[in-house]
Every structure is written in structure tokens, then in C-alpha cells.
Amino acid sequence: MTEEKQKDEESRPVPPNPPAPPPAPPLPAWHPAAIIATGAGAGFLPLAPGTWASALCLPPAWLIASLAGREALAMAALLAVILGIWASDLLERREGVTDPGYIVIDEIAGQWIAVLAVAPDPLLYAIAFVLFRLADIFKPWPVSWAEKLPGGFGVMFDDVLAGAYAAAGVYLCSLWI
């Protein structure tokens, strides 16, 4: 390169970086991802929305298991996990927050997994509820590890594992009741 060309290139102004695109607006409440992620609005209930969602999803779990069997409840839980990964990931990205408390589809899926181990029974469902909430709150390993996974997968997977812990515990309790 000649000396003149080099000086000419060095003296050219460097174009500024293009501006970053504006952040996407939050999802409207009627968006399917918002409805799914918030448990049809249960995530907006005051004080401990995860506990509310875990309690409110027990009657539908009972209905599904009683009318269509635990296999149907397992399919509903799987569907909740799959849709929950999509919905919570989308909400996290659009809202710019990580695992906000109003996302409760993870509690719904985890609670449904917890009751899969037993037949519909008020006492056993109550035990499953308590064990799931304890596992979800205290996060024994690997629940604590799964919570750190990115995006919607991390939102959902820690509650799937907490549900599995609760299912094992309620099953063991059912052997003595």
C-alpha cells in the first residue's frame, strides 16, 4: 500500500456503530405465552404466587386423574413443561427479567408431577403439595443446579426436579397410609 493511500484511510472518519434496536415491548396479558406462563393470571395473586398456583392446580389434577387416569395427568404435565419452556422463555426475553415470580407454569407442572405418584386422595394430595413446596423453596441438589440453567428451560427444570422429589416422598408416605 502506498503511503498516500495509507494516510487517506487513516484520516477517514470511522462510522459510528448503528444504534441498538429498541427493546421489544412487554407481552400483552392476552398473549398465549402470558396466559400460559402466569397460570391464567394466578401468578399475579398477592403473596407467594407460586404457592397459590400449586394449590389452584390441584383440583384440575384431581379431575384429570379421576376422569382420564394418571397417564392423562402425565401427558398434561408434559404439555405444561413443553409450553412452559416456550412461554417463560419468551416472557423472560420480552420483559428483560430472569424467572420472575409471576411465572407460575413451572409450579403447575411440578405440582402435577408430584401427584403423579399417587391415586387421587385428599391426604396424599395435601402431602404432595407440602413436599413440593418444600422442595421448590429449599431447592436440594440438583434442584438448585437446575435453577441456574438459562432461559425457559431453567425456569421449568428446577420445578420438574422438585416435583420428582415430592413424588418420591408422597409415594413413600402412601405406603404407610
C-alpha positions as CSV (number, residue, x, y, z in Angstrom):
1,M,0.0,0.0,0.0
2,T,1.4,3.4,-0.9
3,E,2.0,6.0,1.8
4,E,-0.7,8.3,0.4
5,K,-3.4,5.6,0.4
6,Q,-2.5,4.6,4.0
7,K,-2.8,8.3,5.1
8,D,-6.1,8.6,3.3
9,E,-7.5,5.5,5.0
10,E,-6.3,6.6,8.4
11,S,-7.9,10.1,8.1
12,R,-11.3,8.8,7.1
13,P,-13.8,9.1,9.9
14,V,-15.0,5.8,11.4
15,P,-18.7,5.5,11.0
16,P,-20.5,5.2,14.4
17,N,-22.0,1.9,15.4
18,P,-25.6,1.6,14.4
19,P,-28.0,2.2,17.3
20,A,-29.2,-0.8,19.2
21,P,-32.7,-1.8,18.3
22,P,-35.3,-0.7,20.9
23,P,-36.3,-3.4,23.4
24,A,-39.4,-5.3,22.5
25,P,-42.5,-4.2,24.4
26,P,-43.8,-6.4,27.1
27,L,-46.3,-9.1,26.1
28,P,-49.9,-8.1,26.5
29,A,-51.8,-10.0,29.1
30,W,-53.9,-11.7,26.4
31,H,-50.9,-13.2,24.6
32,P,-50.9,-17.0,24.8
33,A,-47.4,-17.1,26.3
34,A,-48.5,-14.7,29.1
35,I,-51.6,-16.7,29.8
36,I,-49.7,-19.9,30.0
37,A,-46.7,-18.6,32.0
38,T,-48.8,-16.8,34.6
39,G,-51.2,-19.8,35.0
40,A,-54.1,-17.8,33.6
41,G,-53.3,-15.0,36.0
42,A,-52.6,-17.0,39.1
43,G,-49.1,-15.6,39.0
44,F,-50.5,-12.1,39.8
45,L,-52.1,-13.2,43.1
46,P,-50.6,-11.4,46.1
47,L,-48.1,-13.1,48.5
48,A,-46.5,-16.2,47.3
49,P,-47.9,-16.6,43.8
50,G,-46.1,-20.0,43.4
51,T,-47.9,-21.4,46.4
52,W,-51.2,-20.1,45.1
53,A,-50.6,-21.7,41.7
54,S,-49.5,-25.0,43.3
55,A,-52.7,-25.1,45.3
56,L,-55.0,-23.9,42.5
57,C,-53.7,-26.6,40.1
58,L,-54.6,-29.5,42.4
59,P,-58.4,-29.6,41.6
60,P,-57.7,-29.8,37.8
61,A,-55.1,-32.5,38.6
62,W,-57.6,-34.4,40.6
63,L,-60.2,-34.1,37.8
64,I,-57.8,-35.2,35.1
65,A,-56.5,-38.2,37.1
66,S,-60.0,-39.2,38.2
67,L,-61.7,-38.9,34.8
68,A,-58.9,-39.9,32.4
69,G,-56.3,-41.6,34.6
70,R,-52.8,-40.7,35.8
71,E,-51.5,-41.3,32.3
72,A,-53.5,-38.3,31.1
73,L,-52.2,-36.3,34.0
74,A,-48.7,-37.3,33.0
75,M,-49.4,-36.0,29.5
76,A,-50.9,-32.8,30.9
77,A,-47.8,-32.3,33.0
78,L,-45.5,-32.9,29.9
79,L,-47.6,-30.5,27.9
80,A,-47.3,-27.9,30.7
81,V,-43.5,-28.4,30.7
82,I,-43.2,-28.0,27.0
83,L,-45.4,-25.0,26.7
84,G,-43.9,-23.6,29.9
85,I,-40.4,-23.6,28.5
86,W,-41.6,-21.7,25.4
87,A,-43.8,-19.2,27.3
88,S,-41.4,-18.5,30.2
89,D,-38.5,-18.1,27.8
90,L,-40.5,-15.6,25.7
91,L,-41.6,-13.7,28.8
92,E,-38.1,-13.5,30.2
93,R,-36.7,-12.2,27.0
94,R,-39.5,-9.7,26.4
95,E,-39.7,-8.4,30.0
96,G,-35.9,-8.5,30.5
97,V,-36.0,-10.4,33.8
98,T,-35.0,-13.8,35.0
99,D,-37.6,-16.1,36.5
100,P,-39.9,-13.5,37.8
101,G,-42.4,-14.6,40.5
102,Y,-45.4,-14.1,38.3
103,I,-44.3,-17.0,36.0
104,V,-46.0,-20.0,37.7
105,I,-46.4,-22.5,35.0
106,D,-43.3,-24.2,36.5
107,E,-45.1,-24.7,39.8
108,I,-48.2,-26.1,38.0
109,A,-46.1,-28.6,36.1
110,G,-44.0,-29.5,39.2
111,Q,-47.1,-30.0,41.3
112,W,-48.7,-32.2,38.7
113,I,-45.6,-34.3,38.6
114,A,-45.6,-34.5,42.4
115,V,-49.2,-36.0,42.5
116,L,-48.5,-38.5,39.6
117,A,-47.1,-41.0,42.1
118,V,-50.4,-41.5,44.0
119,A,-54.0,-42.0,43.2
120,P,-56.3,-39.0,43.9
121,D,-56.7,-38.8,47.6
122,P,-57.1,-35.6,49.7
123,L,-54.5,-36.5,52.3
124,L,-51.9,-37.7,49.7
125,Y,-52.5,-34.6,47.5
126,A,-52.0,-32.4,50.6
127,I,-48.8,-34.2,51.4
128,A,-47.6,-33.8,47.8
129,F,-48.4,-30.1,48.0
130,V,-46.4,-29.6,51.2
131,L,-43.4,-31.7,49.9
132,F,-43.4,-30.0,46.5
133,R,-43.4,-26.5,48.1
134,L,-40.6,-27.5,50.5
135,A,-38.5,-28.9,47.6
136,D,-39.2,-25.8,45.5
137,I,-38.4,-23.4,48.3
138,F,-35.3,-25.1,49.8
139,K,-34.0,-26.5,46.4
140,P,-32.0,-29.6,47.4
141,W,-29.4,-30.6,44.8
142,P,-29.9,-31.0,41.8
143,V,-32.9,-28.6,42.0
144,S,-30.5,-25.7,42.9
145,W,-28.3,-26.6,40.0
146,A,-31.2,-26.7,37.5
147,E,-32.4,-23.3,38.6
148,K,-29.2,-21.8,37.2
149,L,-29.9,-23.2,33.7
150,P,-30.6,-20.5,31.1
151,G,-34.0,-19.3,29.8
152,G,-37.3,-21.1,30.0
153,F,-35.5,-24.5,30.4
154,G,-34.0,-23.3,33.7
155,V,-37.4,-21.8,34.8
156,M,-39.1,-25.2,34.3
157,F,-36.5,-27.8,35.1
158,D,-35.9,-26.9,38.7
159,D,-39.6,-27.4,39.4
160,V,-39.7,-30.6,37.4
161,L,-37.0,-32.0,39.7
162,A,-38.7,-30.6,42.8
163,G,-41.9,-32.4,41.6
164,A,-39.9,-35.6,41.3
165,Y,-38.6,-35.3,44.8
166,A,-42.1,-34.6,46.1
167,A,-43.5,-37.6,44.1
168,A,-40.9,-39.9,45.6
169,G,-41.8,-38.6,49.1
170,V,-45.5,-38.8,48.7
171,Y,-45.2,-42.3,47.3
172,L,-43.2,-43.4,50.3
173,C,-45.9,-41.8,52.6
174,S,-48.6,-43.7,50.7
175,L,-47.0,-47.0,51.6
176,W,-47.7,-46.2,55.3
177,I,-51.1,-44.6,55.0
